[in-house]
Structure formats: structure tokens, C-alpha cells
Amino acid sequence: MKVRPLNDRILVKRLEEETTTKGGIIIPDSAKEKPAEGEVIAVGKGKINEKGDRVKMDVKVGDRVLFSKYGGTDVKFDGVDHLIMREDDILAVVER
């Protein structure tokens, strides 16, 4: 299924959280927190400013981003969990 977010919205796939620590301790599912990092899957065309011009998005498909812990709306496509959020919910782009 192909999804195209509208305006300044972004489709993000959460990255999987580590199941073991560096010391080798296994973290049970009940103790895991939702990861606040993900990969941008699709972006909208950008929001329209007060002059009627479209403002280009700062993120692009493939970027790794950090977002607020409870930001976005959970959605499921083809059995995979994703988030749809506004560009303002993105805190940072992770440079590799």
C-alpha cells in the first residue's frame, strides 16, 4: 500500500528498541519504552504560509529522526506499525 501524507505531515516507521544492554542483560518486553527514533517513510508537500506559498519540508524520505515520546498518531499499514506526525513534532534529524 502506498501512503502520501498531506501538507506538513510525515509518515515515520519506529526503529526497534534494543533487546539486550551492552552488558548482556536481556530487557523484557514489559520494561521496554517506545523508541523515540524512527525512519521517515513518506513526507507531504509542506504547509502553506500566510502568503499562500508552500513551505518546503526540512526532512526527506530515508532520514533518521528523533521525535517526542508521545508525538504523532499510531497507524498500521500492511501489518507494520507507523506514526503520522506533523513536521513540528520532529525534534532532530540524526546525521550518520
Phi and psi in radians as a Rosetta constraint file:
Dihedral C 1 N 2 CA 2 C 2 CIRCULARHARMONIC -1.858 0.35
Dihedral N 2 CA 2 C 2 N 3 CIRCULARHARMONIC 2.289 0.35
Dihedral C 2 N 3 CA 3 C 3 CIRCULARHARMONIC -2.138 0.35
Dihedral N 3 CA 3 C 3 N 4 CIRCULARHARMONIC 2.329 0.35
Dihedral C 3 N 4 CA 4 C 4 CIRCULARHARMONIC -2.118 0.35
Dihedral N 4 CA 4 C 4 N 5 CIRCULARHARMONIC 1.904 0.35
Dihedral C 4 N 5 CA 5 C 5 CIRCULARHARMONIC -1.129 0.35
Dihedral N 5 CA 5 C 5 N 6 CIRCULARHARMONIC 2.660 0.35
Dihedral C 5 N 6 CA 6 C 6 CIRCULARHARMONIC -1.654 0.35
Dihedral N 6 CA 6 C 6 N 7 CIRCULARHARMONIC 2.614 0.35
Dihedral C 6 N 7 CA 7 C 7 CIRCULARHARMONIC 0.841 0.35
Dihedral N 7 CA 7 C 7 N 8 CIRCULARHARMONIC -2.084 0.35
Dihedral C 7 N 8 CA 8 C 8 CIRCULARHARMONIC -1.735 0.35
Dihedral N 8 CA 8 C 8 N 9 CIRCULARHARMONIC 0.532 0.35
Dihedral C 8 N 9 CA 9 C 9 CIRCULARHARMONIC -1.693 0.35
Dihedral N 9 CA 9 C 9 N 10 CIRCULARHARMONIC 2.700 0.35
Dihedral C 9 N 10 CA 10 C 10 CIRCULARHARMONIC -2.335 0.35
Dihedral N 10 CA 10 C 10 N 11 CIRCULARHARMONIC 2.425 0.35
Dihedral C 10 N 11 CA 11 C 11 CIRCULARHARMONIC -1.730 0.35
Dihedral N 11 CA 11 C 11 N 12 CIRCULARHARMONIC 2.125 0.35
Dihedral C 11 N 12 CA 12 C 12 CIRCULARHARMONIC -2.159 0.35
Dihedral N 12 CA 12 C 12 N 13 CIRCULARHARMONIC 2.378 0.35
Dihedral C 12 N 13 CA 13 C 13 CIRCULARHARMONIC -1.767 0.35
Dihedral N 13 CA 13 C 13 N 14 CIRCULARHARMONIC 2.117 0.35
Dihedral C 13 N 14 CA 14 C 14 CIRCULARHARMONIC -1.096 0.35
Dihedral N 14 CA 14 C 14 N 15 CIRCULARHARMONIC 2.443 0.35
Dihedral C 14 N 15 CA 15 C 15 CIRCULARHARMONIC -1.430 0.35
Dihedral N 15 CA 15 C 15 N 16 CIRCULARHARMONIC 2.559 0.35
Dihedral C 15 N 16 CA 16 C 16 CIRCULARHARMONIC -1.221 0.35
Dihedral N 16 CA 16 C 16 N 17 CIRCULARHARMONIC 2.427 0.35
Dihedral C 16 N 17 CA 17 C 17 CIRCULARHARMONIC -1.371 0.35
Dihedral N 17 CA 17 C 17 N 18 CIRCULARHARMONIC 2.582 0.35
Dihedral C 17 N 18 CA 18 C 18 CIRCULARHARMONIC -1.105 0.35
Dihedral N 18 CA 18 C 18 N 19 CIRCULARHARMONIC 2.459 0.35
Dihedral C 18 N 19 CA 19 C 19 CIRCULARHARMONIC -1.669 0.35
Dihedral N 19 CA 19 C 19 N 20 CIRCULARHARMONIC -0.237 0.35
Dihedral C 19 N 20 CA 20 C 20 CIRCULARHARMONIC -2.322 0.35
Dihedral N 20 CA 20 C 20 N 21 CIRCULARHARMONIC 2.631 0.35
Dihedral C 20 N 21 CA 21 C 21 CIRCULARHARMONIC -1.441 0.35
Dihedral N 21 CA 21 C 21 N 22 CIRCULARHARMONIC 3.006 0.35
Dihedral C 21 N 22 CA 22 C 22 CIRCULARHARMONIC -1.100 0.35
Dihedral N 22 CA 22 C 22 N 23 CIRCULARHARMONIC -0.468 0.35
Dihedral C 22 N 23 CA 23 C 23 CIRCULARHARMONIC -1.430 0.35
Dihedral N 23 CA 23 C 23 N 24 CIRCULARHARMONIC -0.069 0.35
Dihedral C 23 N 24 CA 24 C 24 CIRCULARHARMONIC 1.682 0.35
Dihedral N 24 CA 24 C 24 N 25 CIRCULARHARMONIC 0.078 0.35
Dihedral C 24 N 25 CA 25 C 25 CIRCULARHARMONIC -1.368 0.35
Dihedral N 25 CA 25 C 25 N 26 CIRCULARHARMONIC 2.277 0.35
Dihedral C 25 N 26 CA 26 C 26 CIRCULARHARMONIC -1.488 0.35
Dihedral N 26 CA 26 C 26 N 27 CIRCULARHARMONIC 2.244 0.35
Dihedral C 26 N 27 CA 27 C 27 CIRCULARHARMONIC -1.637 0.35
Dihedral N 27 CA 27 C 27 N 28 CIRCULARHARMONIC 2.122 0.35
Dihedral C 27 N 28 CA 28 C 28 CIRCULARHARMONIC -1.240 0.35
Dihedral N 28 CA 28 C 28 N 29 CIRCULARHARMONIC 2.729 0.35
Dihedral C 28 N 29 CA 29 C 29 CIRCULARHARMONIC -1.008 0.35
Dihedral N 29 CA 29 C 29 N 30 CIRCULARHARMONIC -0.603 0.35
Dihedral C 29 N 30 CA 30 C 30 CIRCULARHARMONIC -1.198 0.35
Dihedral N 30 CA 30 C 30 N 31 CIRCULARHARMONIC -0.377 0.35
Dihedral C 30 N 31 CA 31 C 31 CIRCULARHARMONIC -1.697 0.35
Dihedral N 31 CA 31 C 31 N 32 CIRCULARHARMONIC -0.110 0.35
Dihedral C 31 N 32 CA 32 C 32 CIRCULARHARMONIC -1.348 0.35
Dihedral N 32 CA 32 C 32 N 33 CIRCULARHARMONIC 2.524 0.35
Dihedral C 32 N 33 CA 33 C 33 CIRCULARHARMONIC -1.759 0.35
Dihedral N 33 CA 33 C 33 N 34 CIRCULARHARMONIC 2.771 0.35
Dihedral C 33 N 34 CA 34 C 34 CIRCULARHARMONIC -1.162 0.35
Dihedral N 34 CA 34 C 34 N 35 CIRCULARHARMONIC 2.291 0.35
Dihedral C 34 N 35 CA 35 C 35 CIRCULARHARMONIC -1.170 0.35
Dihedral N 35 CA 35 C 35 N 36 CIRCULARHARMONIC 2.526 0.35
Dihedral C 35 N 36 CA 36 C 36 CIRCULARHARMONIC -1.852 0.35
Dihedral N 36 CA 36 C 36 N 37 CIRCULARHARMONIC 0.479 0.35
Dihedral C 36 N 37 CA 37 C 37 CIRCULARHARMONIC -2.302 0.35
Dihedral N 37 CA 37 C 37 N 38 CIRCULARHARMONIC 2.499 0.35
Dihedral C 37 N 38 CA 38 C 38 CIRCULARHARMONIC -2.760 0.35
Dihedral N 38 CA 38 C 38 N 39 CIRCULARHARMONIC 3.086 0.35
Dihedral C 38 N 39 CA 39 C 39 CIRCULARHARMONIC -1.964 0.35
Dihedral N 39 CA 39 C 39 N 40 CIRCULARHARMONIC 2.343 0.35
Dihedral C 39 N 40 CA 40 C 40 CIRCULARHARMONIC -1.299 0.35
Dihedral N 40 CA 40 C 40 N 41 CIRCULARHARMONIC 2.156 0.35
Dihedral C 40 N 41 CA 41 C 41 CIRCULARHARMONIC -1.694 0.35
Dihedral N 41 CA 41 C 41 N 42 CIRCULARHARMONIC -0.686 0.35
Dihedral C 41 N 42 CA 42 C 42 CIRCULARHARMONIC -2.679 0.35
Dihedral N 42 CA 42 C 42 N 43 CIRCULARHARMONIC 2.616 0.35
Dihedral C 42 N 43 CA 43 C 43 CIRCULARHARMONIC -2.267 0.35
Dihedral N 43 CA 43 C 43 N 44 CIRCULARHARMONIC 2.650 0.35
Dihedral C 43 N 44 CA 44 C 44 CIRCULARHARMONIC -1.373 0.35
Dihedral N 44 CA 44 C 44 N 45 CIRCULARHARMONIC -3.080 0.35
Dihedral C 44 N 45 CA 45 C 45 CIRCULARHARMONIC -1.432 0.35
Dihedral N 45 CA 45 C 45 N 46 CIRCULARHARMONIC -0.202 0.35
Dihedral C 45 N 46 CA 46 C 46 CIRCULARHARMONIC 1.920 0.35
Dihedral N 46 CA 46 C 46 N 47 CIRCULARHARMONIC 2.787 0.35
Dihedral C 46 N 47 CA 47 C 47 CIRCULARHARMONIC -1.477 0.35
Dihedral N 47 CA 47 C 47 N 48 CIRCULARHARMONIC 2.850 0.35
Dihedral C 47 N 48 CA 48 C 48 CIRCULARHARMONIC -1.767 0.35
Dihedral N 48 CA 48 C 48 N 49 CIRCULARHARMONIC 2.242 0.35
Dihedral C 48 N 49 CA 49 C 49 CIRCULARHARMONIC -1.425 0.35
Dihedral N 49 CA 49 C 49 N 50 CIRCULARHARMONIC -3.108 0.35
Dihedral C 49 N 50 CA 50 C 50 CIRCULARHARMONIC -1.159 0.35
Dihedral N 50 CA 50 C 50 N 51 CIRCULARHARMONIC -0.333 0.35
Dihedral C 50 N 51 CA 51 C 51 CIRCULARHARMONIC -1.488 0.35
Dihedral N 51 CA 51 C 51 N 52 CIRCULARHARMONIC -0.142 0.35
Dihedral C 51 N 52 CA 52 C 52 CIRCULARHARMONIC 1.617 0.35
Dihedral N 52 CA 52 C 52 N 53 CIRCULARHARMONIC 0.098 0.35
Dihedral C 52 N 53 CA 53 C 53 CIRCULARHARMONIC -1.576 0.35
Dihedral N 53 CA 53 C 53 N 54 CIRCULARHARMONIC 2.547 0.35
Dihedral C 53 N 54 CA 54 C 54 CIRCULARHARMONIC -1.463 0.35
Dihedral N 54 CA 54 C 54 N 55 CIRCULARHARMONIC 2.264 0.35
Dihedral C 54 N 55 CA 55 C 55 CIRCULARHARMONIC -1.636 0.35
Dihedral N 55 CA 55 C 55 N 56 CIRCULARHARMONIC 2.151 0.35
Dihedral C 55 N 56 CA 56 C 56 CIRCULARHARMONIC -1.143 0.35
Dihedral N 56 CA 56 C 56 N 57 CIRCULARHARMONIC 2.532 0.35
Dihedral C 56 N 57 CA 57 C 57 CIRCULARHARMONIC -1.290 0.35
Dihedral N 57 CA 57 C 57 N 58 CIRCULARHARMONIC 2.557 0.35
Dihedral C 57 N 58 CA 58 C 58 CIRCULARHARMONIC -1.478 0.35
Dihedral N 58 CA 58 C 58 N 59 CIRCULARHARMONIC -0.329 0.35
Dihedral C 58 N 59 CA 59 C 59 CIRCULARHARMONIC -1.869 0.35
Dihedral N 59 CA 59 C 59 N 60 CIRCULARHARMONIC 2.731 0.35
Dihedral C 59 N 60 CA 60 C 60 CIRCULARHARMONIC -2.341 0.35
Dihedral N 60 CA 60 C 60 N 61 CIRCULARHARMONIC 2.921 0.35
Dihedral C 60 N 61 CA 61 C 61 CIRCULARHARMONIC -1.041 0.35
Dihedral N 61 CA 61 C 61 N 62 CIRCULARHARMONIC 2.335 0.35
Dihedral C 61 N 62 CA 62 C 62 CIRCULARHARMONIC 1.715 0.35
Dihedral N 62 CA 62 C 62 N 63 CIRCULARHARMONIC -0.255 0.35
Dihedral C 62 N 63 CA 63 C 63 CIRCULARHARMONIC -1.170 0.35
Dihedral N 63 CA 63 C 63 N 64 CIRCULARHARMONIC 2.530 0.35
Dihedral C 63 N 64 CA 64 C 64 CIRCULARHARMONIC -1.654 0.35
Dihedral N 64 CA 64 C 64 N 65 CIRCULARHARMONIC 2.232 0.35
Dihedral C 64 N 65 CA 65 C 65 CIRCULARHARMONIC -2.235 0.35
Dihedral N 65 CA 65 C 65 N 66 CIRCULARHARMONIC 2.688 0.35
Dihedral C 65 N 66 CA 66 C 66 CIRCULARHARMONIC -1.859 0.35
Dihedral N 66 CA 66 C 66 N 67 CIRCULARHARMONIC 2.399 0.35
Dihedral C 66 N 67 CA 67 C 67 CIRCULARHARMONIC -2.406 0.35
Dihedral N 67 CA 67 C 67 N 68 CIRCULARHARMONIC 2.887 0.35
Dihedral C 67 N 68 CA 68 C 68 CIRCULARHARMONIC -1.111 0.35
Dihedral N 68 CA 68 C 68 N 69 CIRCULARHARMONIC 2.591 0.35
Dihedral C 68 N 69 CA 69 C 69 CIRCULARHARMONIC -0.975 0.35
Dihedral N 69 CA 69 C 69 N 70 CIRCULARHARMONIC -0.717 0.35
Dihedral C 69 N 70 CA 70 C 70 CIRCULARHARMONIC -1.926 0.35
Dihedral N 70 CA 70 C 70 N 71 CIRCULARHARMONIC 0.359 0.35
Dihedral C 70 N 71 CA 71 C 71 CIRCULARHARMONIC -1.386 0.35
Dihedral N 71 CA 71 C 71 N 72 CIRCULARHARMONIC 2.709 0.35
Dihedral C 71 N 72 CA 72 C 72 CIRCULARHARMONIC 1.441 0.35
Dihedral N 72 CA 72 C 72 N 73 CIRCULARHARMONIC 3.044 0.35
Dihedral C 72 N 73 CA 73 C 73 CIRCULARHARMONIC -2.055 0.35
Dihedral N 73 CA 73 C 73 N 74 CIRCULARHARMONIC 2.217 0.35
Dihedral C 73 N 74 CA 74 C 74 CIRCULARHARMONIC -1.267 0.35
Dihedral N 74 CA 74 C 74 N 75 CIRCULARHARMONIC 2.283 0.35
Dihedral C 74 N 75 CA 75 C 75 CIRCULARHARMONIC -2.393 0.35
Dihedral N 75 CA 75 C 75 N 76 CIRCULARHARMONIC 2.780 0.35
Dihedral C 75 N 76 CA 76 C 76 CIRCULARHARMONIC -2.214 0.35
Dihedral N 76 CA 76 C 76 N 77 CIRCULARHARMONIC 2.165 0.35
Dihedral C 76 N 77 CA 77 C 77 CIRCULARHARMONIC -2.150 0.35
Dihedral N 77 CA 77 C 77 N 78 CIRCULARHARMONIC 2.216 0.35
Dihedral C 77 N 78 CA 78 C 78 CIRCULARHARMONIC 0.909 0.35
Dihedral N 78 CA 78 C 78 N 79 CIRCULARHARMONIC 0.637 0.35
Dihedral C 78 N 79 CA 79 C 79 CIRCULARHARMONIC 1.391 0.35
Dihedral N 79 CA 79 C 79 N 80 CIRCULARHARMONIC 0.123 0.35
Dihedral C 79 N 80 CA 80 C 80 CIRCULARHARMONIC -2.000 0.35
Dihedral N 80 CA 80 C 80 N 81 CIRCULARHARMONIC 2.316 0.35
Dihedral C 80 N 81 CA 81 C 81 CIRCULARHARMONIC -1.340 0.35
Dihedral N 81 CA 81 C 81 N 82 CIRCULARHARMONIC 2.347 0.35
Dihedral C 81 N 82 CA 82 C 82 CIRCULARHARMONIC -2.343 0.35
Dihedral N 82 CA 82 C 82 N 83 CIRCULARHARMONIC 2.992 0.35
Dihedral C 82 N 83 CA 83 C 83 CIRCULARHARMONIC -2.181 0.35
Dihedral N 83 CA 83 C 83 N 84 CIRCULARHARMONIC 2.458 0.35
Dihedral C 83 N 84 CA 84 C 84 CIRCULARHARMONIC -1.960 0.35
Dihedral N 84 CA 84 C 84 N 85 CIRCULARHARMONIC 2.174 0.35
Dihedral C 84 N 85 CA 85 C 85 CIRCULARHARMONIC -2.477 0.35
Dihedral N 85 CA 85 C 85 N 86 CIRCULARHARMONIC 2.843 0.35
Dihedral C 85 N 86 CA 86 C 86 CIRCULARHARMONIC -1.396 0.35
Dihedral N 86 CA 86 C 86 N 87 CIRCULARHARMONIC 2.744 0.35
Dihedral C 86 N 87 CA 87 C 87 CIRCULARHARMONIC -1.039 0.35
Dihedral N 87 CA 87 C 87 N 88 CIRCULARHARMONIC -0.557 0.35
Dihedral C 87 N 88 CA 88 C 88 CIRCULARHARMONIC -1.134 0.35
Dihedral N 88 CA 88 C 88 N 89 CIRCULARHARMONIC -0.365 0.35
Dihedral C 88 N 89 CA 89 C 89 CIRCULARHARMONIC -1.354 0.35
Dihedral N 89 CA 89 C 89 N 90 CIRCULARHARMONIC -0.259 0.35
Dihedral C 89 N 90 CA 90 C 90 CIRCULARHARMONIC -1.360 0.35
Dihedral N 90 CA 90 C 90 N 91 CIRCULARHARMONIC 2.211 0.35
Dihedral C 90 N 91 CA 91 C 91 CIRCULARHARMONIC -1.566 0.35
Dihedral N 91 CA 91 C 91 N 92 CIRCULARHARMONIC -0.640 0.35
Dihedral C 91 N 92 CA 92 C 92 CIRCULARHARMONIC -2.853 0.35
Dihedral N 92 CA 92 C 92 N 93 CIRCULARHARMONIC 2.742 0.35
Dihedral C 92 N 93 CA 93 C 93 CIRCULARHARMONIC -1.815 0.35
Dihedral N 93 CA 93 C 93 N 94 CIRCULARHARMONIC 2.264 0.35
Dihedral C 93 N 94 CA 94 C 94 CIRCULARHARMONIC -1.494 0.35
Dihedral N 94 CA 94 C 94 N 95 CIRCULARHARMONIC 2.060 0.35
Dihedral C 94 N 95 CA 95 C 95 CIRCULARHARMONIC -1.458 0.35
Dihedral N 95 CA 95 C 95 N 96 CIRCULARHARMONIC 2.412 0.35
